Amino acid sequence: MNIEEIKKEKIKCLEWKNVKPWYEQVKKSFNIQKDNLFVDYSDWFTIGEKQDLTKEEHEVILETAKKLIPWRKGPFNLFGLKIDSEWQSNIKYNLIRPHFNLKDKVVADIGCNNGYYMFRMLEDKPKRLIGFDPSALTMLQFEFINHFVKSDIIYEKLGVEHLEYYNHTFDFIFMLGVLYHRADPVGCLKSLAKGLNKNGEILIDTFMIDGEEEVALTPNGRYSKIPNIYFIPTIPALKNWLNRAGFEDIEVIAITTTTSEEQRKTKWSFDQSLEDFLDKDDKTKTVEGYPAPKRVYIKAKKKN
């Protein structure tokens, strides 16, 4: 697999009819040149202050942010403009933050969306930080924000299936909210193992169901109105997947139930969110009658 050729092919999406208007708007924001901006790495990832921009520049920032709706991950504060994303991703990040040290490590974020987690990770001073996500919209959201952050983060318009063919391997890989989108979860986890250096670690989260049996729910059609959900395992089943894929020292960090504090409708997101995905009479079930979304967070090490 020639990764460089794949990258060249995928970046052609910027000329697609539905993508080009986003790209043209983002390029307008690139005309705003600012140095030495204030950056706050806390929950609302903040770049710059309102007084840094002219009125005309603020209008460009607002127009660009609106053009790039929906914002799924965040929140961001850009020169005083608060982009309140559908997901309060700070909740997830703060949950996992005590469980890793990225200083001087080569790090990948698989399914990085617009890079919110990677921007937060900059504070740890990793050696290299690379995001993988095939979405054109989220790539442009990232480029919009990163133009002002001026980080060395690399955003690859690639998926987890390209990881093992990438031009180098990683010390630490995050894959948050991706595994249930893969029709071959064990194959996906094997790709992570192949992308790791010796003693490399992963931190993943995925939907789960309760139970001690080594089984997985296979939704018929949609799960919580999401069409591409393939397998939702019990924790014992997930541990088996990880073992088969080449991981050991498997540690359950946390189990959470998704709430409307973490995922909800905002003016920056979709018309529907979690409250629309659950049974209106029984919030412990999805609209399809499956158990409501719960997540398990797991850390594991590559077998040597």
C-alpha positions as CSV (number, residue, x, y, z in Angstrom):
1,M,0.0,0.0,0.0
2,N,1.5,3.3,-1.1
3,I,0.5,5.8,1.6
4,E,1.8,8.8,-0.2
5,E,-0.3,8.1,-3.3
6,I,-3.4,7.5,-1.1
7,K,-2.8,10.9,0.7
8,K,-2.5,12.7,-2.7
9,E,-5.7,11.1,-3.8
10,K,-7.7,11.9,-0.7
11,I,-6.7,15.5,-0.5
12,K,-8.4,16.0,-3.9
13,C,-11.6,16.2,-1.9
14,L,-10.9,19.9,-1.4
15,E,-12.1,20.4,-5.0
16,W,-15.3,18.4,-4.5
17,K,-18.5,20.4,-5.1
18,N,-19.8,20.0,-1.5
19,V,-16.3,20.6,0.1
20,K,-15.0,23.5,-1.9
21,P,-17.3,26.2,-0.2
22,W,-15.9,25.1,3.2
23,Y,-12.3,25.3,1.9
24,E,-12.8,28.7,0.3
25,Q,-14.2,30.1,3.5
26,V,-11.4,28.6,5.6
27,K,-8.8,30.2,3.2
28,K,-10.3,33.6,4.0
29,S,-9.5,33.0,7.7
30,F,-5.9,32.2,6.7
31,N,-5.5,35.9,5.6
32,I,-5.7,36.8,9.3
33,Q,-2.1,36.7,10.6
34,K,-1.6,36.9,14.3
35,D,1.5,35.9,16.4
36,N,2.1,35.2,20.1
37,L,-1.6,34.6,20.9
38,F,-2.8,33.6,24.3
39,V,-3.6,29.8,24.5
40,D,-5.5,28.2,27.3
41,Y,-5.4,24.3,27.3
42,S,-8.3,23.9,29.7
43,D,-11.8,22.7,29.0
44,W,-12.7,25.5,26.6
45,F,-9.6,25.2,24.4
46,T,-8.9,28.9,23.9
47,I,-6.9,30.8,21.3
48,G,-6.5,34.5,21.4
49,E,-8.7,37.2,22.9
50,K,-11.4,39.4,21.5
51,Q,-9.2,42.5,21.4
52,D,-6.7,40.8,19.1
53,L,-9.0,41.2,16.1
54,T,-10.6,44.0,14.2
55,K,-14.3,44.0,13.7
56,E,-13.8,42.8,10.1
57,E,-11.6,40.0,11.3
58,H,-14.1,38.9,13.9
59,E,-16.7,38.7,11.1
60,V,-14.5,36.4,9.1
61,I,-13.9,34.2,12.1
62,L,-17.7,34.0,12.8
63,E,-18.5,33.3,9.1
64,T,-15.9,30.6,8.9
65,A,-17.0,28.9,12.2
66,K,-20.7,28.9,11.0
67,K,-19.7,27.6,7.6
68,L,-18.1,24.6,9.2
69,I,-21.2,23.5,11.3
70,P,-21.7,20.9,12.6
71,W,-19.0,21.0,15.3
72,R,-19.2,17.6,17.0
73,K,-16.1,17.9,19.2
74,G,-15.0,20.8,21.4
75,P,-15.6,23.2,23.0
76,F,-13.4,26.0,21.5
77,N,-13.1,29.6,22.4
78,L,-11.6,31.5,19.4
79,F,-11.0,35.1,20.0
80,G,-13.9,35.3,22.3
81,L,-16.2,33.3,19.9
82,K,-17.5,30.3,21.9
83,I,-18.0,27.3,19.7
84,D,-20.2,25.1,21.9
85,S,-19.9,21.7,20.2
86,E,-22.4,18.8,20.4
87,W,-20.0,16.8,22.6
88,Q,-18.4,18.3,25.7
89,S,-15.2,16.5,24.9
90,N,-13.5,18.0,27.9
91,I,-15.5,15.5,30.0
92,K,-13.9,12.5,28.2
93,Y,-10.5,14.1,28.1
94,N,-10.4,15.0,31.8
95,L,-11.5,11.4,32.6
96,I,-8.6,9.8,30.7
97,R,-6.0,12.5,31.4
98,P,-4.6,10.9,34.6
99,H,-3.8,7.7,32.7
100,F,-1.1,8.8,30.3
101,N,2.1,10.7,30.0
102,L,2.9,11.8,26.5
103,K,6.1,13.8,27.1
104,D,8.6,13.2,24.2
105,K,6.4,10.4,22.8
106,V,5.3,9.9,19.2
107,V,1.5,9.9,19.5
108,A,-1.4,9.1,17.2
109,D,-5.1,10.0,17.6
110,I,-7.2,7.7,15.4
111,G,-10.5,9.2,14.5
112,C,-9.3,12.6,15.7
113,N,-12.2,14.5,14.4
114,N,-11.3,18.3,14.5
115,G,-8.3,17.7,16.8
116,Y,-9.8,18.9,20.1
117,Y,-8.0,16.1,22.0
118,M,-4.7,16.7,20.2
119,F,-4.8,20.4,21.0
120,R,-5.3,19.5,24.6
121,M,-2.4,17.0,24.4
122,L,0.0,19.8,23.3
123,E,0.4,20.8,26.9
124,D,2.1,17.4,27.5
125,K,4.8,18.2,25.0
126,P,4.8,15.0,22.9
127,K,7.7,14.6,20.4
128,R,5.2,14.2,17.5
129,L,1.4,14.3,17.3
130,I,-0.5,12.9,14.3
131,G,-4.2,12.7,13.8
132,F,-5.9,10.3,11.5
133,D,-9.4,11.0,10.2
134,P,-10.9,10.7,6.7
135,S,-13.5,13.5,7.1
136,A,-13.0,16.6,4.9
137,L,-15.1,18.8,7.2
138,T,-13.3,17.9,10.4
139,M,-9.9,18.4,8.6
140,L,-11.0,21.9,7.7
141,Q,-12.2,22.6,11.2
142,F,-8.7,21.5,12.4
143,E,-6.9,23.7,9.8
144,F,-9.1,26.7,10.8
145,I,-8.2,26.3,14.5
146,N,-4.5,25.3,13.9
147,H,-3.8,28.3,11.7
148,F,-4.0,30.4,14.9
149,V,-2.5,27.8,17.3
150,K,0.5,27.3,14.9
151,S,1.2,23.8,16.3
152,D,3.2,21.1,14.6
153,I,0.3,18.6,14.7
154,I,0.0,16.6,11.5
155,Y,-3.5,15.8,10.3
156,E,-3.7,12.8,7.9
157,K,-6.9,12.3,6.0
158,L,-6.4,8.5,6.6
159,G,-8.2,5.8,8.6
160,V,-7.1,3.1,11.0
161,E,-6.7,0.7,8.1
162,H,-3.8,2.8,6.9
163,L,-2.0,2.9,10.2
164,E,0.2,-0.2,9.7
165,Y,1.4,1.1,6.4
166,Y,2.3,4.6,7.7
167,N,5.9,5.8,7.4
168,H,6.6,5.3,11.1
169,T,5.2,3.7,14.2
170,F,4.0,5.2,17.5
171,D,4.6,5.0,21.2
172,F,1.0,5.8,22.2
173,I,-2.2,5.5,20.2
174,F,-5.6,6.9,21.2
175,M,-8.7,5.5,19.5
176,L,-11.7,7.1,21.1
177,G,-15.2,6.3,19.8
178,V,-14.1,4.4,16.7
179,L,-14.1,0.6,17.4
180,Y,-17.9,0.2,17.1
181,H,-17.8,1.7,13.6
182,R,-15.6,-1.1,12.4
183,A,-17.1,-4.3,10.8
184,D,-13.9,-6.2,11.9
185,P,-13.1,-5.1,15.4
186,V,-10.3,-7.6,16.0
187,G,-8.7,-6.6,12.7
188,C,-9.0,-3.0,13.7
189,L,-7.2,-3.7,17.0
190,K,-4.5,-5.7,15.1
191,S,-3.9,-2.6,13.0
192,L,-3.3,-0.6,16.2
193,A,-0.8,-3.3,17.4
194,K,1.1,-3.2,14.1
195,G,1.3,0.6,14.4
196,L,3.0,0.5,17.8
197,N,6.6,0.6,18.8
198,K,7.9,-2.0,21.3
199,N,6.2,-1.4,24.7
200,G,3.7,0.8,22.9
201,E,0.3,1.5,24.5
202,I,-3.2,2.2,23.4
203,L,-6.1,3.9,25.1
204,I,-9.5,3.3,23.6
205,D,-13.1,3.8,24.4
206,T,-16.1,2.0,22.9
207,F,-19.7,1.2,23.5
208,M,-20.3,-1.7,25.8
209,I,-23.2,-3.8,27.2
210,D,-23.4,-5.2,30.7
211,G,-22.7,-8.9,31.3
212,E,-20.1,-11.4,32.2
213,E,-20.6,-13.5,29.1
214,E,-18.1,-13.2,26.3
215,V,-20.6,-11.9,23.8
216,A,-21.5,-8.8,21.7
217,L,-24.7,-7.1,20.7
218,T,-25.0,-6.8,16.9
219,P,-27.6,-4.1,16.2
220,N,-30.1,-4.7,13.4
221,G,-29.9,-1.6,11.3
222,R,-29.3,1.3,13.6
223,Y,-28.2,1.8,17.2
224,S,-29.2,5.0,18.9
225,K,-30.1,6.2,15.4
226,I,-26.5,5.6,14.2
227,P,-26.4,3.4,11.1
228,N,-22.8,2.1,11.2
229,I,-22.6,0.4,14.6
230,Y,-21.5,-3.2,14.2
231,F,-20.6,-4.8,17.5
232,I,-21.1,-3.7,21.1
233,P,-19.3,-6.1,23.4
234,T,-19.3,-7.0,27.0
235,I,-16.1,-6.2,28.8
236,P,-15.0,-9.9,28.8
237,A,-15.6,-10.1,25.0
238,L,-13.6,-6.8,24.5
239,K,-10.7,-8.2,26.5
240,N,-10.7,-11.3,24.3
241,W,-10.6,-9.1,21.2
242,L,-7.6,-7.2,22.7
243,N,-5.8,-10.4,23.6
244,R,-6.4,-11.9,20.1
245,A,-5.1,-8.6,18.6
246,G,-1.8,-8.8,20.5
247,F,-2.3,-6.8,23.7
248,E,-1.7,-7.5,27.3
249,D,-1.8,-5.6,30.7
250,I,-5.4,-4.7,29.8
251,E,-6.7,-2.2,32.3
252,V,-10.3,-0.9,32.6
253,I,-10.0,2.8,33.4
254,A,-13.7,3.7,33.6
255,I,-17.2,2.8,32.7
256,T,-19.6,5.7,32.0
257,T,-23.2,6.2,30.9
258,T,-23.6,9.0,28.3
259,T,-25.7,11.9,29.6
260,S,-27.1,15.0,28.1
261,E,-24.5,17.0,30.0
262,E,-21.9,15.4,27.7
263,Q,-23.8,15.1,24.4
264,R,-26.6,17.6,23.5
265,K,-28.0,19.9,20.8
266,T,-26.4,23.3,20.4
267,K,-26.6,26.0,17.7
268,W,-23.2,24.7,16.5
269,S,-24.2,21.1,16.0
270,F,-26.9,18.9,14.6
271,D,-30.7,19.2,14.9
272,Q,-30.8,16.0,17.0
273,S,-28.6,14.7,19.7
274,L,-28.7,12.2,22.6
275,E,-32.2,13.1,23.9
276,D,-33.6,12.3,20.5
277,F,-31.8,9.0,20.4
278,L,-33.3,7.5,23.6
279,D,-36.7,6.1,24.2
280,K,-38.8,9.1,25.4
281,D,-40.5,6.9,28.1
282,D,-37.5,4.9,29.2
283,K,-34.1,6.6,29.1
284,T,-32.3,3.3,29.8
285,K,-33.1,2.3,26.2
286,T,-32.4,3.6,22.8
287,V,-35.3,4.4,20.4
288,E,-34.7,1.0,18.9
289,G,-35.1,-0.8,22.2
290,Y,-31.4,-1.6,22.8
291,P,-29.6,-0.7,26.1
292,A,-28.8,3.0,26.2
293,P,-25.1,4.0,25.4
294,K,-22.5,3.1,27.9
295,R,-18.8,3.4,27.3
296,V,-15.8,1.5,28.6
297,Y,-12.3,3.1,28.6
298,I,-9.4,0.7,28.4
299,K,-5.7,1.0,28.3
300,A,-3.5,-1.9,27.1
301,K,0.1,-2.6,26.1
302,K,1.4,-4.3,23.0
303,K,2.7,-7.8,23.6
304,N,6.4,-8.2,23.0
